Amino acid sequence: MHLGAVGRDGDWLLEWLECLGVARDAIVHLSCASGHAITTVAADGDNAITLFFGANTAMSEAPLTQWLALISLGDWLVMQNETTHQVHAARLARS
């Protein structure tokens, strides 16, 4: 199961994910802009990442709680740091 959020500009992403076989029912479509990151890398390998959180942080706990209620022993929870509710998700996954 995939869980995520896209913003009002995310229709193309939902279509692309659907073509790849990702179920859209686990992706929230929000009215804000989608989140994104810009990574710049210097010639010596140093990098800087600029984040715009957008939909990544705008999703509420409600869909997360609903979807994580479906997990069972042996399932994995993988999260990225550019989102909200990591502590909530970890607690639900452990229970």
Beta strands, then each sheet from edge to edge (+ up, - down):
strand 1: 4-6
strand 2: 27-29
strand 3: 36-41
strand 4: 47-52
sheet 1: 1+ 2+
sheet 2: 3+ 4-
end
